[in-house]
């Protein structure tokens, strides 16, 4: 009986963490939830991909680009922005009603060079805390 209980608890704990989604498997955010208009005259790109998983799955994650609300991501979605090379401040915050709102914006400072395409991941830990982390550099 203890073995069964321990197995169920372990399955619940591992099942609650979010999982990374590849850029190819992520679904683009619908246009109505992308709040910054695309510009073609920039020299770099960032793609932000939200994890899949149960934790926080009932809430959108608001993504900020230099303190401007840029998009609202659901689980396993991605959004790409054309940006100017240099320093960037990315932010994320759960949004919606009830349990989804009230958390402060969590910031992530980064920089990008001309011609680069960087990937970032919005993940949620087992305590329900979300954050943006670096996900690497995509090949162009």
C-alpha positions in Angstrom: 0.0 0.0 0.0 2.9 2.4 0.8 4.5 1.6 -2.5 1.3 2.5 -4.4 0.8 5.7 -2.4 4.4 6.7 -3.1 4.1 5.9 -6.8 0.9 8.0 -7.1 2.6 11.0 -5.3 5.7 10.7 -7.5 3.5 10.6 -10.6 1.6 13.7 -9.4 4.7 15.6 -8.7 6.4 14.9 -12.0 3.1 15.4 -13.9 2.7 19.0 -12.5 5.9 20.5 -13.8 5.7 22.2 -17.2 7.7 20.7 -20.1 9.7 22.6 -22.7 8.1 22.7 -26.2 10.3 22.8 -29.4 9.9 25.8 -31.7 8.6 23.3 -34.4 6.0 21.9 -32.1 4.7 25.2 -30.6 1.6 26.7 -32.1 1.7 30.4 -33.2 -0.2 32.7 -30.9 -3.5 33.9 -32.6 -3.1 37.4 -34.0 -5.7 38.9 -31.6 -3.4 38.0 -28.7 -0.3 39.6 -30.3 -0.4 43.2 -29.1 2.7 44.7 -30.7 2.7 45.2 -34.5 5.4 43.6 -36.5 8.1 45.8 -38.1 10.3 44.7 -40.9 13.1 47.3 -40.4 14.7 45.5 -37.4 17.8 43.4 -37.5 17.2 40.7 -34.9 14.4 38.4 -33.8 13.3 36.8 -30.5 10.9 33.9 -30.2 9.2 33.2 -26.9 7.7 29.7 -26.4 5.5 28.8 -23.5 5.8 25.4 -21.9 3.1 22.8 -22.0 1.8 21.2 -18.8 -0.8 21.3 -16.1 0.6 24.0 -13.7 -0.8 27.4 -14.7 -2.5 25.9 -17.8 -5.7 27.6 -17.1 -4.1 31.1 -17.3 -2.6 33.1 -20.1 0.9 34.4 -19.6 1.3 38.1 -20.5 4.6 38.7 -22.1 6.2 42.1 -22.0 8.9 43.5 -24.3 10.7 46.6 -22.8 7.8 47.1 -20.3 5.1 47.0 -23.1 2.5 44.3 -23.1 3.4 42.4 -26.2 1.4 39.1 -26.3 -0.8 36.7 -24.3 0.5 33.1 -24.5 -1.5 30.0 -23.8 0.3 26.6 -23.2 2.5 25.4 -26.0 2.2 28.6 -28.0 5.0 30.8 -29.5 5.4 34.3 -30.6 8.2 35.9 -32.6 9.1 39.6 -32.5 11.4 41.6 -34.7 13.6 43.7 -32.4 16.5 46.2 -32.7 19.9 44.7 -31.6 21.0 45.6 -28.1 19.6 45.3 -24.6 16.1 44.0 -24.0 14.0 43.5 -20.9 11.5 40.7 -21.2 8.8 40.2 -18.6 6.1 37.7 -17.8 3.0 37.6 -15.6 0.0 35.3 -15.3 -3.2 36.9 -16.4 -6.9 36.2 -16.3 -9.4 35.9 -13.4 -9.3 34.3 -10.0 -6.1 32.4 -9.4 -4.5 33.8 -12.5 -4.0 37.4 -11.5 -2.2 39.2 -8.7 1.3 38.0 -9.4 3.9 40.6 -10.1 5.8 40.9 -13.4 9.0 38.8 -13.4 11.7 40.5 -15.5 14.6 38.9 -17.5 17.3 41.1 -18.9 19.1 40.0 -22.1 20.9 41.3 -25.2 20.8 40.4 -28.8 23.2 41.0 -31.7 22.4 42.0 -35.2 21.2 39.1 -37.3 20.6 36.9 -34.3 17.4 34.9 -33.6 17.2 34.1 -29.9 14.8 31.7 -28.2 13.2 32.2 -24.8 11.1 29.9 -22.7 8.2 30.7 -20.4 8.2 28.0 -17.8 6.3 27.4 -14.5 7.9 25.6 -11.6 6.0 23.2 -9.3 5.2 26.0 -6.9 3.3 27.9 -9.7 6.0 30.5 -10.2 6.5 31.4 -13.8 9.5 33.0 -15.4 11.2 33.6 -18.8 14.5 31.8 -19.3 17.0 31.7 -22.2 16.3 28.9 -24.6 19.3 29.3 -27.0 19.9 30.7 -30.4 18.0 29.5 -33.4 19.8 29.0 -36.7 18.6 31.3 -39.5 
